[in-house]
Amino acid sequence: MVKKLLLFFVLVFGAYPLLAQSKTVTGTVTDATDGSPLPGVNVLVQGTTTGSQTDFDGNYSIEAESGNVLVFSFLGMKTQSVTVGASNTINVSMQEDAEQLGEVVVTALGIKREEKTLTYAQQTVRADELTATRDPNFMNSISGKAAGVEIKKSSSGAGGSTRIVLRGNKSLSGDSSPLFVIDGIPMANNKGGQPGMWGGVDSGDGLSAINPDDIESISILKGSNAAVLYGSQGANGVVVITTKAGKSGKTTVSLNSGYTFEHYLELPDLQFKYGANGNAKESWSTTPGDYQSSYVEEFFQTGHNFNNTVTISGGNDKTTAYFSYGNITASGITPENKYQKNNFTFKQSTKMFNDKVTVTSSVLMAMEETKNRLPAGYYLNPLTGLYMFPRQRNFYDFKNNYEVFDNDRNLFAQNWFVVDHHQSNPYWIVNKQPKTDESKRIIGSLSLDYEISEKLKLQVRGNYDYAVKEFEQQHAATSNSTNVHPKGAWDYRKYDDQLVYTDAILSYDTDLSDSFSLNGVLGASYQKTVYGDGVSVGTGTIGLLYPNEFNFQNLPTNVQVSSTYDGSVIKQGAFANLQLGFKEMLFLDLSGRNDWASTLALTGNDSYFYPSVGITGILSEMFTMPEAVSFGKLRASYTQVGNEVPFNRINPQNTIAGNGGVNRNTVKPFLDAKPEIITSLEFGADWRFFQNRLGLDITYYSLTSKDQFIQVPLLQSESEGGFTTKFINAGEITNKGWEITLSATPVQTDDFQWVTAFNFTNNTNEIVDIGPDDDKVINLGSSEGYQSKLVEGGAFNDLYVLKFLRNDQGQILFDAGKPLRTPTTELVGNLDPDWTLGWNNNFSYKRFTLGMQINGKFGGNVFSQTESMLDGAGVSQRTADARDAGGVTVNGVDQTSGAAITTVDAETWFRAIGDRNGVGEAYVYDRTNIRVNQLSLGYNIDVSKLGLPISAASLSFIGNNLFYIYKDAPFDPELAMSTNQNAQGLDNFNLPSTGTYGFNLKVTF
C-alpha cells in the first residue's frame, strides 16, 4: 500500500525531477574580505539531510542534482544559496556577518523581526529539535530547550494534556497558561476534565491535534513585554508556532517513519512476604510466606508507538503548495489502552497582480481517539486494587475470572474479594468500565497580503477553529458501589469548541535618513471563542432503568440530560507598534493596545488600554570591542497588560438543578469590575564571543499582577436579594527571576562538530496580598493530610501537610503508644523547584549525528498519597522491613509519663502515619531529579550509491525519558496527575512514568 501511495505521489507531482541523475559538485569557499579559504563551512542540499563540510583549504564535495539548491552556512558569515546548474564546480565567496544581525525571528502576530532589534527575551526551537525523538505531544519536546519554561507532562499517556507555565503563576483564581498561536493566529487550547484526589481522567487538550512534522519552528515569547500586541490573552506569554510551507523548485516527497517501545521506569517498592490476618483486606500478618509477586509487573505491558508522516512540497515562482498526512497509533502500558491520531494538512500560497498580492490558505484536520486512558486518584482506578491486594490470596483467580455469572440477576458480575470504596478488580475496570475519548478538529485560515508599495504593506487574515469532542464511560452493573449504581452507570458528554479570529495589519518600513529607520505596525482584531457548548449526562449512583444498556432511552426520569456551556468571550482590539532605529545600533520600541472584552460588559470598564516601551542598544556597534567579542547587546522593556475576568463573573444567573428545580444564584453582580493588570519589567544582555562560538544571554524580569478577581463573603449589612458572596478586585502576586542561556561550539573541525547549550531558570513567586481578609485561604487541592493553598505572604504551590506533634527537643509525642499529629496542616515546603537546568548537546562526525539532552530540577517538594496508602495497607517494602527488624526505630516520648519511646510496632506505626488522613510529613520528598531526557543517534545514508530516486535518507535510534541520573522521590516528580493549577506535585495512584526507545527512518525523494 505504501509503495502504491508513493508511486501515486510521484506521478501526480512530477516524476521527472525524481529521476534526475545526481552528480558530484565540488568547489572552494573563501572569505570575501581577503580571499582566504574557509574551513568548516556547512554545505547542505536544501530540503534534504544531504550535507558536507569544507576541508582545511576550503574545498568541498557533495552529491546533488541539477536544480538542487546548495545552502552554504558558517558562523560569522551570511548564509548563501546557489542553484546547481550544468557545471560541476561551484565556488562561493562568503560575506562577513560576525554578529549575524540579519537573523530573522517570528514575533507577535506572526510579524518577522531582526533578532538584534528585539527589546525582550525570546527563544526559538527548530523543527529538528521537536521531531528528533518523536514524542506524540510536541510541547513535551521543548522541556529543557528554553529558559523560563515550566512543562509538566500528564501521567495519562499518549494524547494526554501538558501543563505549560512561562515565568511562574500569575493569577489567584484564573489560568496562567500561555497563548498558543499558529502562523500568527491564536488557536484554542481548551483542556477537558482533569483528575483529582478522588479520581477522574485527563481528557486531553488542543495541542495534541498538531502534527509535529508540520512545524517549522516555535518561538517562545516569555513575557507580556513580547506578547503585548496579542492583548490580554497574551498576558501569560505566547508560544508562536510557525508551520512549514511549500518551496518553489522541484517537487519533494518525504517519508518520516518512527517506531518506539514504551516501558515503565519504576513501580512502587512493594512487599510480597507478609499477607493478611484472616479475611482482612490489609496485609498485616507477621507470619512470613512465599507469595505471588509477578502479577503487578504483568499488569503493565510493553507499549508500542508508530509515528508516520508523508509530506509533499513543491511549486514555482507564482504558486507553492504543501501537503502532509500524519498518523500516530499507540498502545499504552496498561491493558486495553489505545491511541489513534490522523492529521491532514494542506497549505498553499499564490502570488498575483505582478506579485503585489499574495493569497495564502491552509487547512489542518485532526482526528483523535483514545480508549481506556487510565485515571488517577482513589476511585475507579485499577492500580489501587492491584497494589493493595492481600498477599496471601491468589491474584490469578481474580485476573482470569474477573467476572462471574450471577444467575439471580442474569448478568456477569464483578469478581473481587471485598466490597471496598476504593478497590475494584483491575481487570474488571479495564474490560467492563471502558472509556472512549474522541476529538475531531479542523482549523482553516485565509490570508491576503497586499504590497501597496515597497514600504507599505497590508495584511488581512481570517481563521476558523472548530472541534467536536465526545467522552463516554460505561460502568457495567456491579462496579464499585461507591461511584456506580448496582444496575450500572453511564457518563457521556459531547460538546463543541469554536474560535473565530480575524485581523487587519498595516505595516510601514522605511529609512528616514542615513541614520534613522522606522518600522510601524497598525492593526485591529476581532475574536470570538465558544467553549463546551453541548450536552452531558452522568447517572452515577442513580443508575439505569435496565442494567448495562448505555443510551439516552435507558435513563431514569430523575436523571437530567444537561446542556453544557463553558463560556463565550468576544474580544476586539486595536493595536500599534512603532520601532525607531538609529544607525543600526540603537532601537526604541513603542507598543500600545486597546481591548474591548465582552466579559466586562455592564461595568463601564470593558474598554481598557495598556502600553509597552523597550530599548535595545548594540554595544558592539557603538564601541570598539576586543577582538574576542563578536556581538554585545543590552535591552530593557516595561509593559502593562490588562486581563479580563472569566465568563459569567459580572452578572451570574440562576441555573436549572438536576432535580428539575432552580439553583438560585447567590453571587452579587460584579458591576464595578476592572481588568486585572500585569506589570512587567525586564532587563537583558546578549553577548557572543569568538565569531559566535560562545554565546551568553541573560534576562532578569519582575512581574506584578494586581486587581485580580477574588470571591469574598458579604457583610451582613450588604446581604440583600439572597446574595451571600461577591467578587472584588484585589490581590497581588509577584514573580521575579533569572533566565540564562549559555551556548557554545567547543569543537569544530572538518569532520567533527560539538554544539552545546545550557538553559538555566530561577523564579521566585510571592503572594503579596490576597484581599481585605488577611486570613483568607484559596484552596488549590486537598485530601487527607495534604493541602495546596494560597495564603498571604506565601507562594503559589506552597505545600501543607499534617506533621508529627513534637516537643521542644524535636521528639515525637505519643499517646497510648501511637504517634500524635498536628491538628491542622502546616507548611513544609513548596512544589516549585528552586532552579532548573537543561543541557543540550549535538555532535556530528562525518555522516553520524548524536543528540543528547539532560534535564535537572533542583529543590522543591512533592507529596505521595500512594506511599501513604501502601504503608497503611501493609503492602510496601518498608512495612516488611520494619516487621523483619522487630519494629520501627523512633525518637519519641510519651506525652503523659515522659517515658522515652525508641521502638514502635510496625503495624501500629504505619497505620498511624499512613493510610488515609495520616501524617503527611512522612511522605514529603525532595523534587530534585536529573535525567537523560532525550537521546538520538543517527546516520545519514549515502544515497548516491543506492541507484534509487532518493535524494536523502537517515536512520536514527531515538529515546525519550530514558533513565534517572539522580532522583529522591519514589515516583516521577515531573509527571502531573492534573495539568490545571490544582493538585500539583501530588502522586495519588498515578500511572507510572514511562520511557520510550526505538528507531526512526526519514527518506526524501
Solvent accessible surface area in square Angstrom, and as a share of the most:
residue,aa,sasa,rsa
1,M,167,0.74
2,V,86,0.49
3,K,171,0.73
4,K,149,0.63
5,L,76,0.38
6,L,33,0.17
7,L,106,0.53
8,F,111,0.46
9,F,20,0.08
10,V,30,0.17
11,L,121,0.60
12,V,83,0.48
13,F,75,0.31
14,G,17,0.16
15,A,29,0.22
16,Y,177,0.67
17,P,18,0.11
18,L,11,0.05
19,L,111,0.55
20,A,39,0.30
21,Q,153,0.68
22,S,56,0.36
23,K,45,0.19
24,T,62,0.36
25,V,0,0.00
26,T,55,0.32
27,G,9,0.09
28,T,42,0.24
29,V,0,0.00
30,T,34,0.20
31,D,21,0.11
32,A,41,0.32
33,T,106,0.62
34,D,104,0.54
35,G,48,0.46
36,S,45,0.29
37,P,63,0.40
38,L,16,0.08
39,P,51,0.32
40,G,4,0.03
41,V,0,0.00
42,N,53,0.27
43,V,1,0.00
44,L,72,0.36
45,V,3,0.02
46,Q,76,0.34
47,G,54,0.52
48,T,15,0.09
49,T,46,0.27
50,T,20,0.11
51,G,40,0.38
52,S,31,0.20
53,Q,41,0.18
54,T,0,0.00
55,D,54,0.28
56,F,161,0.67
57,D,82,0.43
58,G,0,0.00
59,N,64,0.33
60,Y,10,0.04
61,S,61,0.39
62,I,8,0.04
63,E,54,0.24
64,A,4,0.03
65,E,17,0.07
66,S,69,0.45
67,G,43,0.41
68,N,12,0.06
69,V,39,0.22
70,L,0,0.00
71,V,28,0.16
72,F,0,0.00
73,S,37,0.24
74,F,35,0.15
75,L,49,0.24
76,G,3,0.03
77,M,12,0.05
78,K,108,0.46
79,T,83,0.48
80,Q,50,0.22
81,S,71,0.46
82,V,44,0.25
83,T,84,0.49
84,V,2,0.01
85,G,38,0.36
86,A,102,0.79
87,S,67,0.43
88,N,80,0.41
89,T,73,0.43
90,I,19,0.10
91,N,103,0.53
92,V,7,0.04
93,S,55,0.36
94,M,0,0.00
95,Q,99,0.44
96,E,100,0.45
97,D,25,0.13
98,A,22,0.17
99,E,36,0.16
100,Q,50,0.22
101,L,25,0.12
102,G,43,0.42
103,E,85,0.38
104,V,82,0.47
105,V,9,0.05
106,V,21,0.12
107,T,6,0.03
108,A,4,0.03
109,L,2,0.01
110,G,25,0.24
111,I,33,0.17
112,K,139,0.59
113,R,24,0.09
114,E,66,0.29
115,E,43,0.19
116,K,12,0.05
117,T,7,0.04
118,L,5,0.02
119,T,5,0.03
120,Y,25,0.10
121,A,7,0.05
122,Q,22,0.10
123,Q,33,0.15
124,T,59,0.34
125,V,2,0.01
126,R,130,0.47
127,A,20,0.16
128,D,82,0.42
129,E,40,0.18
130,L,2,0.01
131,T,24,0.14
132,A,40,0.31
133,T,3,0.02
134,R,18,0.07
135,D,12,0.06
136,P,31,0.19
137,N,6,0.03
138,F,1,0.00
139,M,1,0.00
140,N,18,0.09
141,S,1,0.00
142,I,0,0.00
143,S,22,0.14
144,G,17,0.16
145,K,22,0.09
146,A,5,0.04
147,A,1,0.01
148,G,3,0.03
149,V,21,0.12
150,E,40,0.18
151,I,12,0.06
152,K,8,0.03
153,K,76,0.32
154,S,4,0.03
155,S,9,0.06
156,S,8,0.05
157,G,22,0.22
158,A,27,0.21
159,G,6,0.06
160,G,7,0.07
161,S,1,0.00
162,T,1,0.01
163,R,15,0.05
164,I,5,0.02
165,V,6,0.03
166,L,0,0.00
167,R,4,0.02
168,G,14,0.13
169,N,9,0.05
170,K,4,0.02
171,S,7,0.04
172,L,0,0.00
173,S,49,0.32
174,G,18,0.17
175,D,94,0.49
176,S,4,0.03
177,S,28,0.18
178,P,10,0.06
179,L,19,0.09
180,F,3,0.01
181,V,0,0.00
182,I,21,0.11
183,D,47,0.24
184,G,0,0.00
185,I,11,0.06
186,P,1,0.01
187,M,8,0.04
188,A,6,0.04
189,N,33,0.17
190,N,29,0.15
191,K,52,0.22
192,G,17,0.17
193,G,44,0.42
194,Q,36,0.16
195,P,9,0.06
196,G,26,0.25
197,M,11,0.05
198,W,113,0.40
199,G,15,0.15
200,G,34,0.33
201,V,20,0.11
202,D,2,0.01
203,S,21,0.14
204,G,6,0.06
205,D,9,0.05
206,G,3,0.03
207,L,0,0.00
208,S,5,0.03
209,A,3,0.02
210,I,1,0.01
211,N,6,0.03
212,P,9,0.05
213,D,9,0.05
214,D,1,0.00
215,I,0,0.00
216,E,75,0.34
217,S,18,0.12
218,I,0,0.00
219,S,2,0.01
220,I,0,0.00
221,L,0,0.00
222,K,7,0.03
223,G,2,0.02
224,S,2,0.01
225,N,6,0.03
226,A,5,0.04
227,A,0,0.00
228,V,5,0.03
229,L,14,0.07
230,Y,4,0.01
231,G,0,0.00
232,S,4,0.02
233,Q,40,0.18
234,G,0,0.00
235,A,1,0.01
236,N,14,0.07
237,G,0,0.00
238,V,0,0.00
239,V,1,0.00
240,V,1,0.00
241,I,0,0.00
242,T,30,0.17
243,T,18,0.10
244,K,54,0.23
245,A,47,0.36
246,G,12,0.12
247,K,105,0.44
248,S,64,0.41
249,G,46,0.44
250,K,51,0.21
251,T,17,0.10
252,T,34,0.20
253,V,3,0.01
254,S,19,0.12
255,L,40,0.20
256,N,15,0.08
257,S,35,0.23
258,G,6,0.06
259,Y,55,0.21
260,T,9,0.05
261,F,67,0.28
262,E,23,0.10
263,H,59,0.26
264,Y,57,0.22
265,L,38,0.19
266,E,55,0.24
267,L,33,0.17
268,P,23,0.15
269,D,101,0.52
270,L,19,0.09
271,Q,2,0.01
272,F,44,0.18
273,K,79,0.34
274,Y,9,0.04
275,G,1,0.01
276,A,11,0.09
277,N,88,0.45
278,G,63,0.60
279,N,136,0.70
280,A,40,0.31
281,K,63,0.27
282,E,35,0.16
283,S,0,0.00
284,W,6,0.02
285,S,11,0.07
286,T,101,0.59
287,T,94,0.55
288,P,76,0.48
289,G,28,0.27
290,D,146,0.76
291,Y,60,0.23
292,Q,58,0.26
293,S,55,0.36
294,S,54,0.35
295,Y,4,0.01
296,V,4,0.02
297,E,101,0.45
298,E,87,0.39
299,F,2,0.01
300,F,13,0.05
301,Q,72,0.32
302,T,67,0.39
303,G,0,0.00
304,H,67,0.30
305,N,14,0.07
306,F,91,0.38
307,N,14,0.07
308,N,51,0.26
309,T,2,0.01
310,V,15,0.09
311,T,21,0.12
312,I,2,0.01
313,S,20,0.13
314,G,8,0.08
315,G,31,0.30
316,N,90,0.46
317,D,120,0.62
318,K,101,0.43
319,T,50,0.29
320,T,25,0.14
321,A,32,0.25
322,Y,8,0.03
323,F,58,0.24
324,S,0,0.00
325,Y,68,0.26
326,G,3,0.03
327,N,23,0.12
328,I,8,0.04
329,T,52,0.30
330,A,4,0.03
331,S,18,0.12
332,G,12,0.12
333,I,4,0.02
334,T,2,0.01
335,P,21,0.13
336,E,82,0.37
337,N,16,0.08
338,K,100,0.42
339,Y,9,0.03
340,Q,63,0.28
341,K,4,0.02
342,N,30,0.15
343,N,2,0.01
344,F,62,0.26
345,T,10,0.06
346,F,91,0.38
347,K,23,0.10
348,Q,38,0.17
349,S,29,0.18
350,T,36,0.21
351,K,90,0.38
352,M,74,0.33
353,F,146,0.61
354,N,140,0.72
355,D,66,0.34
356,K,84,0.36
357,V,17,0.10
358,T,30,0.17
359,V,30,0.17
360,T,32,0.19
361,S,30,0.19
362,S,22,0.14
363,V,56,0.32
364,L,13,0.07
365,M,78,0.35
366,A,2,0.02
367,M,81,0.36
368,E,22,0.10
369,E,56,0.25
370,T,5,0.03
371,K,88,0.37
372,N,24,0.12
373,R,11,0.04
374,L,11,0.05
375,P,17,0.11
376,A,3,0.02
377,G,0,0.00
378,Y,0,0.00
379,Y,33,0.13
380,L,29,0.14
381,N,1,0.01
382,P,0,0.00
383,L,0,0.00
384,T,1,0.01
385,G,0,0.00
386,L,0,0.00
387,Y,3,0.01
388,M,11,0.05
389,F,1,0.00
390,P,0,0.00
391,R,4,0.01
392,Q,63,0.28
393,R,61,0.22
394,N,65,0.33
395,F,1,0.00
396,Y,55,0.21
397,D,75,0.39
398,F,25,0.11
399,K,55,0.23
400,N,105,0.54
401,N,77,0.39
402,Y,51,0.19
403,E,47,0.21
404,V,67,0.39
405,F,95,0.40
406,D,41,0.21
407,N,125,0.64
408,D,141,0.73
409,R,85,0.31
410,N,117,0.60
411,L,18,0.09
412,F,97,0.40
413,A,14,0.11
414,Q,35,0.16
415,N,35,0.18
416,W,31,0.11
417,F,33,0.14
418,V,43,0.25
419,V,135,0.78
420,D,12,0.06
421,H,55,0.25
422,H,11,0.05
423,Q,6,0.03
424,S,3,0.02
425,N,1,0.00
426,P,0,0.00
427,Y,20,0.08
428,W,0,0.00
429,I,10,0.05
430,V,7,0.04
431,N,54,0.28
432,K,56,0.24
433,Q,3,0.01
434,P,46,0.29
435,K,25,0.10
436,T,38,0.22
437,D,11,0.06
438,E,49,0.22
439,S,20,0.13
440,K,108,0.46
441,R,16,0.06
442,I,66,0.34
443,I,14,0.07
444,G,23,0.22
445,S,29,0.18
446,L,104,0.52
447,S,15,0.10
448,L,76,0.38
449,D,48,0.25
450,Y,88,0.33
451,E,56,0.25
452,I,71,0.36
453,S,47,0.30
454,E,152,0.68
455,K,94,0.40
456,L,49,0.24
457,K,100,0.42
458,L,53,0.27
459,Q,48,0.21
460,V,62,0.36
461,R,11,0.04
462,G,24,0.23
463,N,12,0.06
464,Y,93,0.35
465,D,2,0.01
466,Y,60,0.23
467,A,3,0.03
468,V,37,0.21
469,K,17,0.07
470,E,53,0.24
471,F,27,0.11
472,E,44,0.20
473,Q,29,0.13
474,Q,54,0.24
475,H,4,0.02
476,A,6,0.05
477,A,0,0.00
478,T,34,0.20
479,S,6,0.04
480,N,10,0.05
481,S,70,0.45
482,T,58,0.34
483,N,44,0.22
484,V,2,0.01
485,H,47,0.21
486,P,77,0.48
487,K,75,0.32
488,G,0,0.00
489,A,1,0.01
490,W,9,0.03
491,D,54,0.28
492,Y,27,0.10
493,R,66,0.24
494,K,82,0.35
495,Y,6,0.02
496,D,35,0.18
497,D,6,0.03
498,Q,48,0.21
499,L,3,0.02
500,V,56,0.32
501,Y,5,0.02
502,T,54,0.31
503,D,5,0.02
504,A,41,0.32
505,I,9,0.04
506,L,64,0.32
507,S,35,0.23
508,Y,86,0.33
509,D,81,0.42
510,T,12,0.07
511,D,107,0.56
512,L,103,0.51
513,S,59,0.38
514,D,154,0.80
515,S,29,0.19
516,F,97,0.40
517,S,25,0.16
518,L,35,0.17
519,N,32,0.17
520,G,12,0.12
521,V,7,0.04
522,L,111,0.55
523,G,11,0.10
524,A,51,0.40
525,S,12,0.08
526,Y,75,0.29
527,Q,10,0.04
528,K,75,0.32
529,T,15,0.09
530,V,17,0.10
531,Y,58,0.22
532,G,0,0.00
533,D,62,0.32
534,G,18,0.18
535,V,58,0.33
536,S,25,0.16
537,V,9,0.05
538,G,48,0.46
539,T,2,0.01
540,G,26,0.25
541,T,79,0.46
542,I,83,0.42
543,G,0,0.00
544,L,5,0.02
545,L,83,0.41
546,Y,148,0.56
547,P,46,0.29
548,N,53,0.27
549,E,90,0.40
550,F,40,0.17
551,N,55,0.28
552,F,89,0.37
553,Q,156,0.69
554,N,8,0.04
555,L,20,0.10
556,P,18,0.11
557,T,147,0.85
558,N,94,0.48
559,V,15,0.09
560,Q,61,0.27
561,V,68,0.39
562,S,40,0.26
563,S,103,0.67
564,T,21,0.12
565,Y,108,0.41
566,D,78,0.40
567,G,5,0.05
568,S,22,0.14
569,V,27,0.16
570,I,55,0.28
571,K,24,0.10
572,Q,86,0.38
573,G,4,0.04
574,A,43,0.33
575,F,4,0.02
576,A,42,0.33
577,N,9,0.04
578,L,65,0.32
579,Q,12,0.05
580,L,58,0.29
581,G,3,0.02
582,F,67,0.28
583,K,107,0.45
584,E,82,0.37
585,M,39,0.17
586,L,67,0.33
587,F,6,0.03
588,L,61,0.30
589,D,13,0.07
590,L,71,0.35
591,S,15,0.10
592,G,11,0.11
593,R,12,0.04
594,N,31,0.16
595,D,1,0.01
596,W,103,0.36
597,A,3,0.02
598,S,49,0.32
599,T,12,0.07
600,L,0,0.00
601,A,43,0.33
602,L,127,0.63
603,T,18,0.11
604,G,69,0.67
605,N,47,0.24
606,D,50,0.26
607,S,54,0.35
608,Y,19,0.07
609,F,126,0.53
610,Y,1,0.01
611,P,52,0.33
612,S,13,0.08
613,V,60,0.34
614,G,3,0.03
615,I,79,0.40
616,T,0,0.00
617,G,9,0.09
618,I,0,0.00
619,L,35,0.18
620,S,23,0.15
621,E,70,0.31
622,M,62,0.27
623,F,127,0.53
624,T,139,0.81
625,M,50,0.23
626,P,89,0.56
627,E,177,0.79
628,A,37,0.29
629,V,27,0.16
630,S,10,0.06
631,F,1,0.00
632,G,0,0.00
633,K,9,0.04
634,L,82,0.41
635,R,13,0.05
636,A,27,0.21
637,S,6,0.04
638,Y,86,0.33
639,T,0,0.00
640,Q,58,0.26
641,V,0,0.00
642,G,0,0.00
643,N,29,0.15
644,E,25,0.11
645,V,2,0.01
646,P,46,0.29
647,F,73,0.30
648,N,77,0.40
649,R,69,0.25
650,I,11,0.06
651,N,62,0.32
652,P,17,0.11
653,Q,113,0.50
654,N,73,0.37
655,T,79,0.46
656,I,123,0.62
657,A,14,0.11
658,G,50,0.48
659,N,137,0.70
660,G,59,0.57
661,G,31,0.30
662,V,80,0.46
663,N,78,0.40
664,R,173,0.63
665,N,29,0.15
666,T,58,0.34
667,V,24,0.14
668,K,65,0.27
669,P,39,0.25
670,F,5,0.02
671,L,91,0.45
672,D,105,0.55
673,A,0,0.00
674,K,91,0.39
675,P,13,0.08
676,E,6,0.03
677,I,44,0.22
678,I,2,0.01
679,T,34,0.20
680,S,0,0.00
681,L,72,0.36
682,E,2,0.01
683,F,96,0.40
684,G,10,0.10
685,A,18,0.14
686,D,16,0.08
687,W,56,0.20
688,R,34,0.12
689,F,48,0.20
690,F,117,0.49
691,Q,105,0.46
692,N,19,0.10
693,R,76,0.28
694,L,57,0.28
695,G,11,0.10
696,L,54,0.27
697,D,46,0.24
698,I,51,0.26
699,T,2,0.01
700,Y,65,0.25
701,Y,0,0.00
702,S,24,0.15
703,L,5,0.02
704,T,30,0.17
705,S,3,0.02
706,K,98,0.42
707,D,41,0.21
708,Q,1,0.01
709,F,9,0.04
710,I,3,0.02
711,Q,74,0.33
712,V,12,0.07
713,P,100,0.63
714,L,21,0.10
715,L,124,0.62
716,Q,170,0.75
717,S,108,0.70
718,E,47,0.21
719,S,57,0.37
720,E,119,0.53
721,G,74,0.71
722,G,55,0.53
723,F,46,0.19
724,T,77,0.45
725,T,33,0.19
726,K,48,0.21
727,F,25,0.11
728,I,36,0.18
729,N,33,0.17
730,A,19,0.15
731,G,5,0.05
732,E,38,0.17
733,I,1,0.00
734,T,16,0.09
735,N,1,0.01
736,K,96,0.41
737,G,2,0.02
738,W,112,0.39
739,E,5,0.02
740,I,50,0.25
741,T,24,0.14
742,L,66,0.33
743,S,44,0.29
744,A,20,0.15
745,T,12,0.07
746,P,58,0.36
747,V,51,0.29
748,Q,37,0.16
749,T,70,0.41
750,D,52,0.27
751,D,67,0.35
752,F,65,0.27
753,Q,34,0.15
754,W,67,0.23
755,V,54,0.31
756,T,10,0.06
757,A,23,0.18
758,F,65,0.27
759,N,8,0.04
760,F,54,0.23
761,T,21,0.12
762,N,40,0.20
763,N,39,0.20
764,T,84,0.49
765,N,17,0.09
766,E,79,0.36
767,I,0,0.00
768,V,61,0.35
769,D,47,0.25
770,I,0,0.00
771,G,6,0.06
772,P,102,0.64
773,D,73,0.38
774,D,96,0.50
775,D,126,0.65
776,K,42,0.18
777,V,66,0.38
778,I,31,0.16
779,N,78,0.40
780,L,5,0.03
781,G,17,0.16
782,S,42,0.27
783,S,21,0.14
784,E,31,0.14
785,G,5,0.04
786,Y,1,0.00
787,Q,35,0.15
788,S,1,0.01
789,K,28,0.12
790,L,0,0.00
791,V,33,0.19
792,E,59,0.26
793,G,58,0.56
794,G,15,0.15
795,A,19,0.15
796,F,2,0.01
797,N,8,0.04
798,D,10,0.05
799,L,0,0.00
800,Y,19,0.07
801,V,0,0.00
802,L,14,0.07
803,K,53,0.22
804,F,19,0.08
805,L,59,0.29
806,R,104,0.38
807,N,42,0.22
808,D,144,0.74
809,Q,139,0.62
810,G,30,0.29
811,Q,43,0.19
812,I,13,0.07
813,L,30,0.15
814,F,0,0.00
815,D,60,0.31
816,A,94,0.73
817,G,37,0.35
818,K,117,0.50
819,P,13,0.08
820,L,43,0.21
821,R,98,0.36
822,T,9,0.05
823,P,124,0.78
824,T,92,0.53
825,T,31,0.18
826,E,72,0.32
827,L,93,0.46
828,V,44,0.25
829,G,22,0.21
830,N,38,0.19
831,L,3,0.02
832,D,45,0.23
833,P,17,0.11
834,D,85,0.44
835,W,94,0.33
836,T,23,0.13
837,L,50,0.25
838,G,2,0.02
839,W,82,0.29
840,N,17,0.09
841,N,3,0.02
842,N,75,0.39
843,F,49,0.20
844,S,35,0.22
845,Y,107,0.41
846,K,132,0.56
847,R,75,0.27
848,F,103,0.43
849,T,56,0.33
850,L,61,0.31
851,G,13,0.12
852,M,56,0.25
853,Q,4,0.02
854,I,28,0.14
855,N,16,0.08
856,G,4,0.04
857,K,24,0.10
858,F,42,0.18
859,G,16,0.15
860,G,12,0.12
861,N,37,0.19
862,V,1,0.00
863,F,3,0.01
864,S,0,0.00
865,Q,1,0.01
866,T,6,0.03
867,E,10,0.04
868,S,4,0.03
869,M,1,0.00
870,L,1,0.00
871,D,1,0.00
872,G,2,0.02
873,A,3,0.03
874,G,0,0.00
875,V,0,0.00
876,S,1,0.01
877,Q,57,0.25
878,R,91,0.33
879,T,0,0.00
880,A,1,0.01
881,D,75,0.39
882,A,10,0.08
883,R,29,0.11
884,D,79,0.41
885,A,83,0.65
886,G,61,0.59
887,G,9,0.09
888,V,25,0.15
889,T,120,0.70
890,V,17,0.10
891,N,93,0.48
892,G,1,0.01
893,V,16,0.09
894,D,28,0.14
895,Q,96,0.43
896,T,119,0.69
897,S,83,0.54
898,G,50,0.48
899,A,56,0.43
900,A,78,0.60
901,I,34,0.17
902,T,88,0.51
903,T,79,0.46
904,V,8,0.05
905,D,82,0.43
906,A,4,0.03
907,E,55,0.25
908,T,42,0.25
909,W,20,0.07
910,F,13,0.05
911,R,99,0.36
912,A,27,0.21
913,I,6,0.03
914,G,1,0.01
915,D,56,0.29
916,R,76,0.28
917,N,61,0.31
918,G,5,0.05
919,V,2,0.01
920,G,2,0.02
921,E,45,0.20
922,A,39,0.30
923,Y,4,0.02
924,V,33,0.19
925,Y,35,0.13
926,D,52,0.27
927,R,6,0.02
928,T,19,0.11
929,N,2,0.01
930,I,42,0.21
931,R,14,0.05
932,V,7,0.04
933,N,22,0.11
934,Q,13,0.06
935,L,40,0.20
936,S,20,0.13
937,L,89,0.44
938,G,7,0.07
939,Y,81,0.31
940,N,35,0.18
941,I,53,0.27
942,D,34,0.17
943,V,17,0.10
944,S,43,0.28
945,K,169,0.72
946,L,86,0.43
947,G,75,0.72
948,L,102,0.51
949,P,60,0.38
950,I,30,0.15
951,S,17,0.11
952,A,3,0.02
953,A,7,0.05
954,S,16,0.10
955,L,87,0.43
956,S,23,0.15
957,F,66,0.27
958,I,0,0.00
959,G,1,0.01
960,N,17,0.09
961,N,24,0.12
962,L,29,0.15
963,F,112,0.47
964,Y,47,0.18
965,I,94,0.48
966,Y,109,0.41
967,K,43,0.18
968,D,68,0.35
969,A,3,0.02
970,P,41,0.26
971,F,29,0.12
972,D,9,0.05
973,P,2,0.01
974,E,23,0.10
975,L,25,0.12
976,A,3,0.02
977,M,3,0.01
978,S,1,0.01
979,T,0,0.00
980,N,55,0.28
981,Q,34,0.15
982,N,62,0.32
983,A,7,0.05
984,Q,9,0.04
985,G,7,0.07
986,L,3,0.01
987,D,10,0.05
988,N,0,0.00
989,F,1,0.00
990,N,17,0.09
991,L,17,0.08
992,P,15,0.09
993,S,5,0.03
994,T,23,0.13
995,G,0,0.00
996,T,21,0.12
997,Y,83,0.32
998,G,1,0.01
999,F,114,0.47
1000,N,18,0.09
1001,L,70,0.35
1002,K,67,0.29
1003,V,16,0.09
1004,T,5,0.03
1005,F,35,0.14
